[in-house]
Amino acid sequence: MEEDLLFVIDDVFNISNVGTVVTAKIFNEIKVGDKIIIASEELTAIGSIWAIEKFIEGKPQKFEFASNNENVGVYIDYPKDFSVRRGMLVLKTSN
């Protein structure tokens, strides 16, 4: 399975009626719909990116993709019994 490091989670926000938003500096391009692997030394889960948010002139805006070195908010879906934490790696998978 081909995997690429997309980003390391900086912060995690669980927002009611929205879901989980993580912040990160992007290492490799991401886009809405990407399948991802969320991993730590002990845990791994498969998830997906359902939205990407960037702050432009101090205002949040939704985008379809984010590129290398951008700081963004990433809305992710993952199994409900999985706990996303700061420092976890997010990798892209081709499956």
N, C-alpha and C positions, 0 to 999 in steps of 0.2 A: 504494500500500500504506500503510495507516494504521499509524503507529508512535508509541509513547510511551516516554519515558525512564523506566525502572523503577528502575535503580540504577547506581552506579559501583562496580566491584569494588574492595574494600579489601584483601583478602588471598585467597590461593588455597591450598587444601590438597588434595593428592592422597593419598587414603587407600586403602591396599590393601584389597581385598575390598569397598570401598564406592564409590569413584569420586572425582569432583571436588566439593569443597565450597568455595564462595566466601562470604566475609562481606561485608556491605554494610548501609548505611542506606537504607531503602526510600523512594523518592520518590512512587511510585504503586502502588496495590494489586497484589499478585501472588498467584497461586494455583497449586497443584499442577496440572500438565497444561498450563500456559501454554506456547505456542510463543514462543521468544525469538530475538532477533538479538544476537549478541555481536560488538562492533565496536571497532576502533582506527582510527587514520588509515590504516594499511596493510592490515589484515586484517578480514574479516567472515565469520561462520559462523552457520548456523541451528542452534538447539538447543531444549531444553525443560527445564522445571523438573519434577523428579520427587519432591522432598521439600523441606520448609521446617522449620527448627528454630529455636526460641526458647529462651532460658534464663529459666526461671521459678523464682525463689527459689534460684538457683544450680544448677539441674538442667535438662539439655537435654530438651525436649519437642517432639514433632512436631506440626505444625499444617497445615491445608489452605490457609491463606492468611496473608498479612502485609500490614499497612497502612502508610500514610504515617508516616514518622519512626521506625519500628521498626528495631532492629538485629537482624539475623538471619543464620543460616547457610542458604545455598541450595544444594541438591544439583542439579547440572545435567548433562545429557547433551549432547554435541556431537561433531562428527567427530573421530576419533582422531588425524588428522594436523594438527589445529588446536591452537595453544598459547594457553591462557587466561592472562592476566597482570593484575597489579594495574593499576588505572587504566582498564581497558577499560569501555566503556559497554554496558549491557544494555537492550535495547529490546523492547517487546512488539509483535508483529505479529498482524494479524487472520487471516493465512494459515497 
